[in-house]
Amino acid sequence: MADAAAITAGQVEHLAELARIAMSSEELEKTAGDLDQILANVARVAEVATDDVPATSHPIPLTNVLRDDVVGSPLTAEQALSGAPASEDGKFLVPQILGED
């Protein structure tokens, strides 16, 4: 990446102030270098991404792996509650978390 387009520590400091992120001078310098490297890598990708290269969102073709919706018989209340650690009046019984009555 050309030095004229390099991200400076001052630019990173300005962005950090806007985002209200406290950064030391060492962190500012390191972040500026990291951002320069990221931009250089993006520029390299842009060089090889020509019109004859199809765009991809994922390296492996994806297909829907969900099953078809099929109407079936629902569980009875007894079946649903059979694995619950506690139940009361046909409902799951869970510990109270808010301390309200």
All heavy atoms as an XYZ file, in Angstrom:
728
protein
N       0.845     -1.169      0.000
C       0.000      0.000      0.000
C       0.885      1.226      0.000
O       1.872      1.306      0.716
C      -0.911     -0.028      1.226
C      -1.764      1.197      1.379
S      -2.981      0.990      2.680
C      -4.362      0.622      1.664
N       0.532      2.209     -0.780
C       1.338      3.422     -0.880
C       1.287      4.185      0.432
O       0.276      4.211      1.118
C       0.828      4.281     -2.029
N       2.422      4.853      0.759
C       2.477      5.603      2.010
C       1.468      6.741      2.035
O       0.988      7.130      3.093
C       3.896      6.144      2.235
C       4.861      5.040      2.632
O       4.380      3.995      3.104
O       6.078      5.221      2.465
N       1.124      7.302      0.852
C       0.172      8.405      0.803
C      -1.206      7.955      1.295
O      -1.963      8.748      1.831
C       0.073      8.951     -0.615
N      -1.533      6.688      1.102
C      -2.832      6.179      1.508
C      -2.784      5.483      2.868
O      -3.776      4.931      3.299
C      -3.356      5.218      0.445
N      -1.612      5.522      3.513
C      -1.464      4.832      4.790
C      -2.320      5.495      5.859
O      -2.499      6.706      5.882
C      -0.001      4.822      5.222
N      -2.861      4.675      6.733
C      -3.655      5.170      7.860
C      -2.688      5.603      8.951
O      -1.770      4.869      9.319
C      -4.615      4.084      8.363
C      -5.634      3.772      7.279
C      -5.297      4.516      9.648
C      -6.613      2.713      7.633
N      -2.904      6.788      9.458
C      -2.002      7.323     10.475
C      -2.543      7.051     11.875
O      -3.744      6.802     12.060
C      -1.835      8.845     10.314
O      -3.092      9.475     10.574
C      -1.359      9.206      8.913
N      -1.658      7.132     12.825
C      -2.063      6.975     14.227
C      -3.021      8.097     14.617
O      -3.930      7.898     15.430
C      -0.841      6.951     15.135
N      -2.857      9.276     14.014
C      -3.755     10.395     14.290
C      -5.176     10.104     13.831
O      -6.141     10.476     14.510
N      -5.305      9.444     12.671
C      -6.635      9.075     12.187
C      -7.271      8.033     13.110
O      -8.467      8.113     13.418
C      -6.544      8.540     10.760
C      -6.196      9.607      9.748
C      -5.877      9.018      8.389
O      -5.186      8.006      8.290
N      -6.372      9.670      7.345
N      -6.471      7.088     13.542
C      -6.981      6.064     14.461
C      -7.373      6.715     15.791
O      -8.411      6.397     16.366
C      -5.936      4.945     14.681
C      -6.412      3.963     15.738
C      -5.632      4.227     13.379
N      -6.574      7.665     16.245
C      -6.885      8.362     17.491
C      -8.211      9.119     17.362
O      -9.039      9.096     18.282
C      -5.760      9.339     17.847
C      -5.989     10.088     19.134
C      -4.837     11.016     19.482
O      -4.081     11.412     18.576
O      -4.711     11.351     20.668
N      -8.425      9.757     16.209
C      -9.680     10.488     15.984
C     -10.876      9.526     16.035
O     -11.882      9.809     16.680
C      -9.624     11.212     14.641
C     -10.888     11.918     14.288
N     -11.316     13.042     14.947
C     -11.833     11.644     13.354
C     -12.469     13.437     14.432
N     -12.809     12.602     13.469
N     -10.749      8.395     15.371
C     -11.833      7.406     15.388
C     -12.054      6.852     16.791
O     -13.189      6.640     17.211
C     -11.538      6.271     14.411
C     -11.602      6.644     12.931
C     -11.138      5.481     12.064
C     -12.998      7.069     12.548
N     -10.973      6.624     17.519
C     -11.083      6.116     18.887
C     -11.797      7.128     19.779
O     -12.632      6.759     20.611
C      -9.697      5.791     19.444
N     -11.507      8.410     19.580
C     -12.200      9.444     20.360
C     -13.680      9.478     20.020
O     -14.524      9.615     20.912
C     -11.568     10.814     20.089
C     -10.206     10.987     20.727
C      -9.517     12.284     20.314
O     -10.127     13.104     19.592
O      -8.363     12.470     20.721
N     -14.021      9.353     18.724
C     -15.425      9.345     18.331
C     -16.165      8.163     18.951
O     -17.328      8.273     19.324
C     -15.550      9.293     16.804
C     -15.113     10.547     16.055
C     -15.160     10.305     14.553
C     -15.974     11.743     16.429
N     -15.470      7.014     19.033
C     -16.072      5.813     19.598
C     -15.909      5.750     21.116
O     -16.354      4.795     21.746
C     -15.445      4.572     18.956
N     -15.258      6.758     21.678
C     -15.006      6.823     23.114
C     -14.235      5.594     23.607
O     -14.586      4.956     24.601
C     -16.289      7.011     23.901
C     -17.064      8.255     23.498
C     -18.069      8.648     24.533
N     -19.014      9.676     24.190
C     -18.778     10.913     23.781
N     -17.566     11.289     23.571
N     -19.739     11.778     23.545
N     -13.162      5.287     22.865
C     -12.281      4.177     23.222
C     -10.935      4.764     23.616
O     -10.312      5.481     22.832
C     -12.099      3.196     22.035
C     -13.443      2.606     21.629
C     -11.093      2.116     22.378
C     -13.391      1.784     20.354
N     -10.503      4.479     24.818
C      -9.199      4.949     25.281
C      -8.117      4.027     24.738
O      -8.199      2.804     24.883
C      -9.157      4.981     26.803
N      -7.116      4.610     24.064
C      -6.025      3.812     23.494
C      -4.698      4.487     23.811
O      -4.581      5.713     23.728
C      -6.192      3.672     21.972
C      -7.442      2.932     21.550
S      -7.600      2.805     19.747
C      -6.460      1.460     19.427
N      -3.695      3.673     24.140
C      -2.357      4.203     24.365
C      -1.710      4.498     23.017
O      -2.204      4.072     21.966
C      -1.513      3.188     25.143
O      -1.270      2.050     24.327
N      -0.594      5.226     23.042
C       0.087      5.546     21.781
C       0.588      4.276     21.093
O       0.574      4.188     19.864
C       1.237      6.519     22.027
O       2.154      5.973     22.948
N       0.982      3.275     21.875
C       1.419      2.008     21.282
C       0.257      1.309     20.577
O       0.409      0.760     19.487
C       2.015      1.070     22.352
C       3.303      1.549     22.982
C       3.074      2.548     24.114
O       1.957      2.604     24.676
O       4.010      3.300     24.430
N      -0.921      1.336     21.223
C      -2.107      0.721     20.615
C      -2.524      1.455     19.348
O      -2.926      0.833     18.360
C      -3.267      0.718     21.611
C      -3.084     -0.223     22.778
C      -4.173     -0.066     23.828
O      -4.566      1.075     24.132
O      -4.617     -1.111     24.351
N      -2.396      2.786     19.361
C      -2.737      3.565     18.174
C      -1.825      3.198     17.003
O      -2.291      2.997     15.875
C      -2.643      5.065     18.475
C      -3.680      5.622     19.446
C      -3.329      7.062     19.811
C      -5.072      5.546     18.852
N      -0.525      3.104     17.273
C       0.434      2.746     16.217
C       0.179      1.332     15.695
O       0.182      1.089     14.487
C       1.869      2.859     16.736
C       2.326      4.274     16.998
C       2.450      5.109     15.741
O       2.691      4.561     14.647
O       2.283      6.340     15.857
N      -0.052      0.396     16.609
C      -0.292     -0.989     16.197
C      -1.581     -1.094     15.390
O      -1.628     -1.767     14.363
C      -0.366     -1.912     17.416
C      -0.588     -3.373     17.045
C      -0.614     -4.260     18.258
C      -0.803     -5.717     17.959
N      -1.574     -6.090     16.819
N      -2.624     -0.408     15.836
C      -3.911     -0.457     15.131
C      -3.788      0.171     13.749
O      -4.350     -0.339     12.773
C      -5.002      0.242     15.949
O      -5.087     -0.389     17.233
C      -6.349      0.174     15.265
N      -3.042      1.268     13.637
C      -2.829      1.896     12.329
C      -2.133      0.916     11.389
O      -2.524      0.771     10.224
C      -2.021      3.180     12.478
N      -1.127      0.216     11.888
C      -0.432     -0.790     11.067
C      -1.344     -1.943     10.682
O      -1.326     -2.409      9.537
N      -2.154     -2.392     11.637
C      -3.094     -3.489     11.351
C      -4.104     -3.077     10.286
O      -4.406     -3.841      9.368
C      -3.836     -3.912     12.623
C      -2.944     -4.599     13.642
O      -1.813     -4.997     13.275
O      -3.379     -4.738     14.804
N      -4.627     -1.863     10.396
C      -5.596     -1.386      9.417
C      -4.953     -1.224      8.043
O      -5.579     -1.517      7.017
C      -6.232     -0.078      9.883
C      -7.179     -0.205     11.080
C      -7.607      1.173     11.568
C      -8.390     -1.046     10.723
N      -3.706     -0.777      7.998
C      -2.983     -0.699      6.723
C      -2.876     -2.079      6.087
O      -3.074     -2.236      4.875
C      -1.577     -0.130      6.929
C      -1.550      1.378      6.885
O      -2.497      1.975      6.335
O      -0.571      1.954      7.381
N      -2.555     -3.072      6.893
C      -2.422     -4.437      6.377
C      -3.760     -4.960      5.857
O      -3.826     -5.601      4.811
C      -1.880     -5.373      7.464
C      -1.561     -6.762      6.975
C      -0.473     -6.769      5.923
O       0.545     -6.112      6.070
N      -0.684     -7.500      4.854
N      -4.831     -4.682      6.572
C      -6.165     -5.108      6.138
C      -6.510     -4.468      4.799
O      -6.982     -5.137      3.872
C      -7.220     -4.760      7.214
C      -7.034     -5.635      8.446
C      -8.637     -4.893      6.650
C      -7.836     -5.204      9.659
N      -6.268     -3.163      4.685
C      -6.570     -2.471      3.430
C      -5.704     -2.997      2.278
O      -6.173     -3.104      1.143
C      -6.393     -0.966      3.595
C      -7.429     -0.286      4.490
C      -7.108      1.196      4.646
C      -8.831     -0.470      3.934
N      -4.456     -3.336      2.555
C      -3.585     -3.903      1.524
C      -4.121     -5.248      1.058
O      -4.120     -5.546     -0.145
C      -2.165     -4.049      2.061
N      -4.585     -6.059      1.986
C      -5.145     -7.365      1.615
C      -6.430     -7.215      0.807
O      -6.658     -7.949     -0.160
C      -5.401     -8.215      2.861
C      -4.120     -8.673      3.514
O      -3.074     -8.761      2.877
N      -4.178     -8.946      4.803
N      -7.269     -6.263      1.171
C      -8.501     -6.019      0.417
C      -8.153     -5.551     -0.987
O      -8.776     -5.961     -1.967
C      -9.398     -4.996      1.151
C     -10.537     -4.527      0.272
C      -9.931     -5.600      2.435
N      -7.145     -4.708     -1.114
C      -6.719     -4.228     -2.439
C      -6.209     -5.383     -3.299
O      -6.480     -5.440     -4.502
C      -5.642     -3.159     -2.288
N      -5.488     -6.326     -2.694
C      -5.006     -7.496     -3.461
C      -6.163     -8.343     -3.940
O      -6.158     -8.840     -5.064
C      -4.051     -8.335     -2.615
C      -2.656     -7.812     -2.618
C      -1.683     -8.859     -2.141
N      -2.110     -9.353     -0.833
C      -1.310     -9.646      0.160
N      -0.019     -9.506      0.025
N      -1.776    -10.081      1.298
N      -7.159     -8.538     -3.104
C      -8.334     -9.310     -3.503
C      -9.056     -8.596     -4.642
O      -9.510     -9.215     -5.596
C      -9.281     -9.551     -2.302
C     -10.613    -10.118     -2.745
C      -8.625    -10.472     -1.285
N      -9.161     -7.279     -4.547
C      -9.830     -6.506     -5.590
C      -9.100     -6.633     -6.923
O      -9.721     -6.593     -7.987
C      -9.935     -5.043     -5.171
N      -7.779     -6.795     -6.900
C      -7.009     -6.944     -8.136
C      -7.350     -8.240     -8.865
O      -7.385     -8.272    -10.086
C      -5.511     -6.920     -7.835
C      -4.983     -5.578     -7.412
C      -3.537     -5.643     -6.965
O      -2.907     -6.719     -7.091
O      -3.034     -4.621     -6.473
N      -7.591     -9.317     -8.135
C      -7.858    -10.604     -8.780
C      -9.341    -10.855     -9.004
O      -9.710    -11.758     -9.731
C      -7.254    -11.789     -7.979
C      -5.750    -11.684     -7.932
C      -7.843    -11.873     -6.596
N     -10.190    -10.071     -8.389
C     -11.632    -10.240     -8.566
C     -12.039     -9.544     -9.859
O     -12.371     -8.374     -9.888
C     -12.387     -9.659     -7.380
N     -12.014    -10.298    -10.950
C     -12.371     -9.751    -12.258
C     -13.781    -10.187    -12.620
O     -14.413    -10.971    -11.909
C     -11.380    -10.243    -13.326
O     -11.433    -11.663    -13.374
C      -9.963     -9.791    -13.011
N     -14.272     -9.692    -13.761
C     -15.639    -10.004    -14.179
C     -15.846    -11.485    -14.468
O     -16.964    -11.986    -14.381
C     -16.008     -9.182    -15.421
C     -16.135     -7.696    -15.089
O     -16.381     -7.381    -13.914
O     -15.987     -6.870    -16.014
N     -14.767    -12.203    -14.843
C     -14.929    -13.627    -15.155
C     -14.881    -14.527    -13.917
O     -15.039    -15.735    -14.016
C     -13.887    -14.079    -16.181
C     -12.461    -13.870    -15.689
O     -12.253    -12.980    -14.851
O     -11.558    -14.593    -16.150
N     -14.677    -13.942    -12.740
C     -14.685    -14.713    -11.490
C     -16.048    -14.507    -10.835
O     -16.386    -13.388    -10.462
C     -13.561    -14.259    -10.538
C     -13.641    -15.004     -9.215
C     -12.206    -14.434    -11.187
N     -16.845    -15.585    -10.718
C     -18.179    -15.406    -10.121
C     -18.087    -15.076     -8.629
O     -17.201    -15.560     -7.928
C     -18.859    -16.757    -10.336
C     -17.728    -17.733    -10.479
C     -16.587    -16.969    -11.087
N     -18.990    -14.255     -8.181
C     -19.051    -13.894     -6.760
C     -19.532    -15.098     -5.964
O     -20.402    -15.847     -6.407
C     -19.980    -12.712     -6.561
N     -18.969    -15.291     -4.797
C     -19.399    -16.387     -3.921
C     -19.629    -15.838     -2.519
O     -18.937    -14.932     -2.074
C     -18.343    -17.501     -3.831
O     -17.123    -16.930     -3.365
C     -18.114    -18.171     -5.165
N     -20.610    -16.397     -1.858
C     -20.841    -16.006     -0.475
C     -20.357    -17.103      0.471
O     -20.224    -16.880      1.656
C     -22.325    -15.738     -0.232
O     -23.064    -16.915     -0.456
N     -20.105    -18.291     -0.094
C     -19.658    -19.416      0.718
C     -18.860    -20.356     -0.191
O     -19.259    -20.592     -1.324
C     -20.862    -20.141      1.322
C     -20.511    -21.009      2.482
N     -20.037    -22.279      2.339
C     -20.549    -20.767      3.819
C     -19.807    -22.795      3.531
N     -20.113    -21.906      4.444
N     -17.748    -20.905      0.291
C     -16.938    -21.754     -0.579
C     -17.579    -23.102     -0.915
O     -17.227    -23.723     -1.909
C     -15.649    -21.961      0.215
C     -16.025    -21.706      1.634
C     -17.143    -20.709      1.597
N     -18.528    -23.533     -0.119
C     -19.191    -24.823     -0.348
C     -20.656    -24.547     -0.655
O     -21.311    -23.818      0.091
C     -19.074    -25.733      0.887
C     -17.602    -25.987      1.213
C     -19.821    -27.045      0.686
C     -17.380    -26.654      2.548
N     -21.207    -25.123     -1.732
C     -22.622    -24.887     -2.010
C     -23.496    -25.371     -0.847
O     -23.299    -26.461     -0.318
C     -22.895    -25.716     -3.264
C     -21.557    -26.014     -3.845
C     -20.573    -25.968     -2.720
N     -24.435    -24.545     -0.448
C     -25.295    -24.879      0.679
C     -26.687    -25.228      0.174
O     -27.178    -24.656     -0.794
C     -25.403    -23.699      1.643
C     -24.101    -23.231      2.265
C     -24.347    -22.003      3.141
C     -23.480    -24.332      3.101
N     -27.303    -26.176      0.834
C     -28.684    -26.520      0.519
C     -29.473    -26.535      1.816
O     -28.911    -26.686      2.902
C     -28.791    -27.914     -0.141
O     -28.207    -28.881      0.735
C     -28.065    -27.956     -1.472
N     -30.775    -26.390      1.696
C     -31.641    -26.397      2.860
C     -31.687    -27.819      3.418
O     -32.010    -28.768      2.710
C     -33.039    -25.933      2.467
C     -33.924    -25.711      3.668
O     -33.566    -26.054      4.792
N     -35.073    -25.123      3.437
N     -31.350    -27.972      4.676
C     -31.318    -29.298      5.296
C     -32.512    -29.539      6.207
O     -32.545    -30.521      6.935
C     -30.011    -29.518      6.091
C     -28.822    -29.503      5.173
C     -29.851    -28.473      7.173
N     -33.487    -28.635      6.160
C     -34.658    -28.800      7.006
C     -35.630    -29.783      6.368
O     -35.726    -29.896      5.153
C     -35.346    -27.455      7.226
C     -34.478    -26.377      7.884
C     -35.233    -25.071      7.962
C     -34.031    -26.815      9.260
N     -36.366    -30.491      7.181
C     -37.364    -31.434      6.683
C     -38.645    -30.702      6.331
O     -38.874    -29.576      6.772
C     -37.653    -32.517      7.723
C     -38.262    -31.973      9.000
C     -38.723    -33.093      9.917
N     -39.147    -32.609     11.206
C     -40.312    -32.016     11.447
N     -41.167    -31.813     10.479
N     -40.624    -31.621     12.660
N     -39.487    -31.329      5.557
C     -40.787    -30.756      5.237
C     -41.656    -30.739      6.481
O     -41.567    -31.619      7.344
C     -41.490    -31.582      4.151
C     -40.787    -31.478      2.810
O     -40.142    -30.443      2.572
O     -40.900    -32.419      2.010
N     -42.507    -29.733      6.593
C     -43.464    -29.678      7.693
C     -44.539    -30.720      7.460
O     -45.159    -30.766      6.404
C     -44.112    -28.300      7.794
C     -43.158    -27.256      8.336
O     -42.220    -27.638      9.041
O     -43.362    -26.067      8.054
N     -44.714    -31.590      8.448
C     -45.723    -32.648      8.347
C     -46.597    -32.571      9.597
O     -46.081    -32.523     10.724
C     -45.053    -34.044      8.254
C     -46.098    -35.128      8.201
C     -44.129    -34.108      7.055
N     -47.903    -32.550      9.390
C     -48.816    -32.511     10.520
C     -48.778    -33.869     11.216
O     -48.851    -34.915     10.576
C     -50.251    -32.188     10.050
C     -51.219    -32.216     11.225
C     -50.275    -30.840      9.356
N     -48.615    -33.844     12.515
C     -48.577    -35.081     13.281
C     -49.407    -34.930     14.541
O     -50.005    -33.884     14.795
N     -49.428    -35.961     15.330
C     -50.190    -35.879     16.567
C     -49.315    -35.240     17.647
O     -48.170    -35.632     17.837
C     -50.654    -37.266     17.006
O     -49.542    -38.117     17.168
N     -49.830    -34.235     18.347
C     -49.029    -33.565     19.376
C     -48.896    -34.438     20.620
O     -49.626    -35.412     20.807
C     -49.842    -32.312     19.680
C     -51.237    -32.668     19.333
C     -51.145    -33.652     18.197
N     -47.955    -34.077     21.466
C     -47.792    -34.776     22.736
C     -48.961    -34.442     23.655
O     -49.491    -33.336     23.628
C     -46.498    -34.332     23.433
C     -45.174    -34.661     22.771
C     -44.034    -34.033     23.560
C     -44.982    -36.154     22.664
N     -49.320    -35.400     24.465
C     -50.309    -35.121     25.502
C     -49.604    -34.358     26.625
O     -48.368    -34.325     26.700
C     -50.911    -36.415     26.065
O     -49.867    -37.148     26.724
C     -51.532    -37.265     24.976
N     -50.384    -33.741     27.510
C     -49.801    -33.021     28.637
C     -48.962    -33.959     29.495
O     -47.877    -33.599     29.953
C     -50.892    -32.364     29.464
N     -49.430    -35.183     29.674
C     -48.685    -36.148     30.491
C     -47.351    -36.503     29.834
O     -46.325    -36.621     30.509
C     -49.512    -37.426     30.722
C     -50.740    -37.237     31.589
C     -51.922    -36.619     30.822
O     -51.992    -36.759     29.583
O     -52.755    -35.985     31.472
N     -47.369    -36.698     28.512
C     -46.122    -37.019     27.815
C     -45.137    -35.855     27.890
O     -43.940    -36.058     28.103
C     -46.410    -37.353     26.347
C     -47.126    -38.662     26.136
C     -47.569    -38.828     24.681
O     -47.968    -37.870     24.027
N     -47.487    -40.063     24.193
N     -45.628    -34.626     27.704
C     -44.755    -33.462     27.746
C     -44.146    -33.273     29.128
O     -42.978    -32.904     29.263
C     -45.531    -32.210     27.334
N     -44.914    -33.523     30.168
C     -44.443    -33.325     31.537
C     -43.680    -34.520     32.088
O     -43.091    -34.423     33.166
C     -45.630    -33.008     32.450
C     -46.328    -31.668     32.195
C     -47.602    -31.572     33.023
C     -45.398    -30.515     32.501
N     -43.661    -35.628     31.365
C     -43.041    -36.849     31.891
C     -41.550    -36.703     32.167
O     -41.018    -37.340     33.066
C     -43.278    -38.020     30.935
O     -42.575    -37.808     29.725
N     -40.852    -35.864     31.435
C     -39.414    -35.692     31.666
C     -39.077    -34.481     32.501
O     -37.901    -34.203     32.751
N     -40.078    -33.730     32.941
C     -39.828    -32.518     33.725
C     -39.412    -32.879     35.144
O     -39.957    -33.805     35.737
C     -41.079    -31.651     33.752
N     -38.459    -32.143     35.701
C     -38.061    -32.422     37.081
C     -39.179    -32.123     38.079
O     -39.252    -32.753     39.130
C     -36.867    -31.502     37.331
C     -36.758    -30.602     36.167
C     -37.644    -31.105     35.091
N     -40.050    -31.162     37.731
C     -41.166    -30.834     38.629
C     -42.314    -30.277     37.807
O     -42.111    -29.590     36.813
C     -40.723    -29.806     39.669
N     -43.537    -30.617     38.234
C     -44.728    -30.078     37.576
C     -45.810    -29.894     38.621
O     -45.780    -30.504     39.696
C     -45.197    -31.013     36.465
O     -45.606    -32.254     36.995
N     -46.768    -29.016     38.289
C     -47.870    -28.760     39.206
C     -49.072    -28.289     38.389
O     -48.928    -27.423     37.519
C     -47.462    -27.666     40.207
C     -48.496    -27.380     41.270
C     -47.982    -26.346     42.256
O     -47.093    -26.690     43.054
O     -48.464    -25.202     42.188
N     -50.228    -28.872     38.632
C     -51.467    -28.520     37.936
C     -51.329    -28.607     36.417
O     -51.817    -27.752     35.689
C     -51.940    -27.111     38.330
C     -52.254    -26.993     39.812
O     -52.724    -27.994     40.391
O     -52.038    -25.909     40.381
N     -50.617    -29.621     35.939
C     -50.465    -29.819     34.504
C     -49.533    -28.820     33.829
O     -49.586    -28.640     32.621
N     -48.661    -28.168     34.601
C     -47.731    -27.180     34.061
C     -46.333    -27.474     34.583
O     -46.159    -28.096     35.623
C     -48.142    -25.770     34.478
C     -49.514    -25.366     34.002
C     -49.867    -23.997     34.527
C     -51.289    -23.676     34.167
N     -52.135    -23.420     35.295
N     -45.310    -26.998     33.841
C     -43.944    -27.115     34.311
C     -43.776    -26.228     35.535
O     -44.249    -25.092     35.563
C     -42.947    -26.658     33.230
C     -42.895    -27.569     32.039
C     -43.591    -27.254     30.884
C     -42.159    -28.739     32.059
C     -43.548    -28.082     29.780
C     -42.110    -29.573     30.968
C     -42.809    -29.247     29.820
N     -43.094    -26.721     36.529
C     -42.827    -25.956     37.737
C     -41.354    -25.552     37.689
O     -40.467    -26.398     37.605
C     -43.111    -26.797     38.985
C     -42.998    -26.094     40.318
C     -44.013    -24.957     40.411
C     -43.228    -27.070     41.458
N     -41.126    -24.234     37.701
C     -39.755    -23.723     37.609
C     -39.475    -22.837     38.807
O     -40.392    -22.291     39.416
C     -39.535    -22.922     36.299
C     -39.681    -23.815     35.085
C     -40.482    -21.743     36.217
N     -38.205    -22.662     39.162
C     -37.887    -21.809     40.303
C     -38.253    -20.355     40.034
O     -38.117    -19.866     38.904
C     -36.360    -21.936     40.457
C     -35.942    -23.047     39.572
C     -37.023    -23.291     38.600
N     -38.706    -19.664     41.044
C     -39.051    -18.268     40.932
C     -37.760    -17.472     40.850
O     -36.817    -17.686     41.631
C     -39.859    -17.834     42.163
C     -40.405    -16.450     42.079
C     -41.315    -16.150     43.259
O     -41.468    -16.960     44.164
N     -41.897    -14.978     43.255
N     -37.680    -16.524     39.890
C     -36.426    -15.772     39.728
C     -36.583    -14.300     40.063
O     -35.607    -13.617     40.292
C     -35.876    -15.908     38.297
C     -36.887    -15.394     37.283
C     -35.479    -17.333     38.006
C     -36.328    -15.248     35.879
N     -37.774    -13.780     40.097
C     -37.963    -12.346     40.316
C     -38.305    -12.006     41.755
O     -38.322    -10.841     42.125
C     -39.053    -11.792     39.380
C     -38.767    -11.921     37.896
C     -39.939    -11.396     37.084
C     -37.495    -11.192     37.537
N     -38.624    -12.984     42.559
C     -38.950    -12.744     43.948
C     -40.312    -12.098     44.148
O     -40.558    -11.478     45.174
N     -41.171    -12.184     43.150
C     -42.512    -11.616     43.247
C     -43.508    -12.717     43.557
O     -43.303    -13.870     43.233
C     -42.896    -10.922     41.943
C     -41.979     -9.773     41.582
C     -42.296     -9.193     40.212
O     -43.219     -9.697     39.555
O     -41.607     -8.261     39.816
N     -44.638    -12.327     44.150
C     -45.690    -13.311     44.431
C     -46.633    -13.422     43.262
O     -46.887    -12.544     42.520
C     -46.471    -12.930     45.680
C     -45.582    -13.104     46.929
O     -44.715    -13.982     46.908
O     -45.785    -12.338     47.887
